[in-house]
Amino acid sequence: MTNNQVLLAARILLSVMFIMAGLGKFGDIAGNAAYIGSAGLPAGTLLAWLAAIFETLAGIAILIGFQTRIAALLLALFCAFTAFVFHFQPSDMMQFTMFLKNLTIAGGFLALWVNGPGTISVDARRA
């Protein structure tokens, strides 16, 4: 495999979860708003809608390699934020594993931010 093929595989693997999670949020905005509220954030549906839209669109951007560095940095920040706000519960092993998972995914996005999407991407075609 070439580096560009590996970057494409990385983009696919990193994007699928966010596309699926974002689309899933559209089906239960009220439930997601309540979950956001349970973490001490404003429980209004605005944040739930914004999260659904952001995860879906940023995931698609990573998948196709469009504005990849920007999307990767924003998703890295999103992962770190959600790790600390929703999952930093060291006494609960499941939540702490989710915390570490989010930080790990943030690391993957930071690597993509630094390296870019590779030549198999919209960004490369536009350059």
N, C-alpha and C positions, 0 to 999 in steps of 0.2 A: 504494500500500500504506500502511496505517496503521502507527503505531508498534507497536501490539499484534500486528499480523500479522507485522511484522519480528521482534519478540521471539519469536513462535512459531516462525518459520523458523529463527532462531538457536538456539533450544532443540532443535529437531529435528536441525539440523546438528551441534550439539555433543554430542548424546546418542548418536547412532547408533554412533559409534566405540566408546564405552564399553560399550554394551549388547552389541555384537558381540564385543568383546575379552573381556568378562567371561564371556559364554556360551562362547566358544572355550576359555577357560582351564579350564572344567569338563571338557572333553574330554581334557585333557592336564595334569592336576594334577602328575604326577611331573616332566614336562618343565619346567613352570613353576617348580616347586620347585628344580630344578637350575639354571635361569636365575637365580633369586633368589640361590641360593648362589654362583653365579659372580661376583656383584657384591660378595661379602663379607658378605652378610646370612645369617642362619640359614637353612639349606637345607631345613629341615623342611617338610612339606606344609601346616602351619598357615598360614603366610604366603601360600602359593599359594591356599588355600581362601579366606582373608580377602580377598585381592585380587580373586578371581573374584566373590565375593559383593558386595563393595563396588562394583566397577565396574558390575556388572549393576544393582544396586538404585539406586545414585546416578544412573546413566544413565537409568533408568526415571523416577526422581523428576524429573530435568530435563525429560525428554520430556513428562510429563503436567503439569508445573508444580506439584509437591507438595513443600512445604518447600524451595522453589527456592533461596532465598538460602543456606540452610545447605548444601545439596547442592553449589551452585556454589562456595562457599568451600572446602569439603572437596576437591572435584575440582581446584580451582586449586592447593591445597597438594599434592595427590597428583601433579599434573603437574609441579610445580616439583621435588618430591622425586625423582620418577623421572627427570627430566631430569638432575639432578646425579649421582644414584647410578648410573644405567645408561647414560647417553649422553654424559657430559662427557668426550669424547676429541677434543680439538681437532686432533690429527694424523690422525684418521680422518674424512674429509669426510662419509661417510654417517652415522656416529654423531653428528657435530657438527650435521648437518642435523636429525637426530632430536631432539637437544638443543634446537635453536632452535624446532622444531615444538612440542615440549612446552611451552616457555615461551610461545609464541604462543597455544596453547590455554588455558594458565593465564590469560593476559590476557583472552581471551574470557569465561572463567568469572568473572573479577573484574568485568568489565563487567556480566554478568548478576547478580552478587551485589549490585552497587550499584543497578541499575535494577529488579530484580525480574523476575517472569515475564510481566507484562502481564495483561490481562483475560481472555485465552484460556488459562485455567489452573485447576487445582484450587484453588490458593491464593486466586485471586480469587473463586471460587465459595464458598469457606469463609468469606471475610471479611464 
